[in-house]
Every structure is written in C-alpha cells, then in structure tokens.
C-alpha cells in the first residue's frame, strides 16, 4: 500500500481508499440527518440522491441539497412529509415531480 497524502492511500490493486472515505462520510451525514432532522448534502457533487439503507429520513425537516449536480428534484425528498425547507440552488434542475405537491409542511423552496 502506498500513501499519497493525509488520509489517502492506494492498495495493491490500484484502487484508492478515497471512495471508502467518501462512503463513510456520506454514511455519517445520513446518520446525522436521522438524529437531527436536517439533511446536509450541500457541495458534494452528487448526481443521484443517496439511498439511505440504515436510516429512515422520513422525519427530515430541512434538506440542503444545494451545490450539487442534480438534474431532477430527487423523488425521495417528496416522501419527507415534515419537510419545511428544501434547498436545491446551484443544481441543474430541469424537472420537478408532481409529488412535490404532497409536501404540505414545505414553507421554503430554493431552486435558484
């Protein structure tokens, strides 16, 4: 294993541990969202919404998905019935699902 810099290494088959670190980081964000009700995924260059396997995020109140690469509003957030604030600015949103109408608690939506 070769070390390339702080926290980055390459194993024998040439794959770096960066993916593993990003997965752990994302896992931590999803856990924090589950505990706090605030999903903070801003600036992660995401094209697709992560699928939380371990955590039920349906009680999410704030979802910050700004500064990513989403071309569609993630359908998953429309299932967050307590969602009050949804930040999607600085994405490339081209479509919004009809199911967004079901977000009856939503008071702020940022699509800039």
Residue, then its C-alpha position, 0 to 999 in steps of 0.5 A: x500500500x502506498x500513501x499519497x497524502x493525509x488520509x489517502x492511500x492506494x492498495x495493491x490493486x490500484x484502487x484508492x481508499x478515497x471512495x471508502x472515505x467518501x462512503x463513510x462520510x456520506x454514511x455519517x451525514x445520513x446518520x446525522x440527518x436521522x438524529x437531527x432532522x436536517x439533511x446536509x448534502x450541500x457541495x458534494x457533487x452528487x448526481x443521484x440522491x443517496x439511498x439511505x439503507x440504515x436510516x429512515x429520513x422520513x422525519x427530515x425537516x430541512x434538506x440542503x441539497x444545494x451545490x450539487x449536480x442534480x438534474x431532477x428534484x430527487x423523488x425521495x425528498x417528496x416522501x419527507x412529509x415534515x419537510x419545511x425547507x428544501x434547498x436545491x440552488x446551484x443544481x441543474x434542475x430541469x424537472x420537478x415531480x408532481x409529488x412535490x405537491x404532497x409536501x404540505x409542511x414545505x414553507x421554503x423552496x430554493x431552486x435558484 
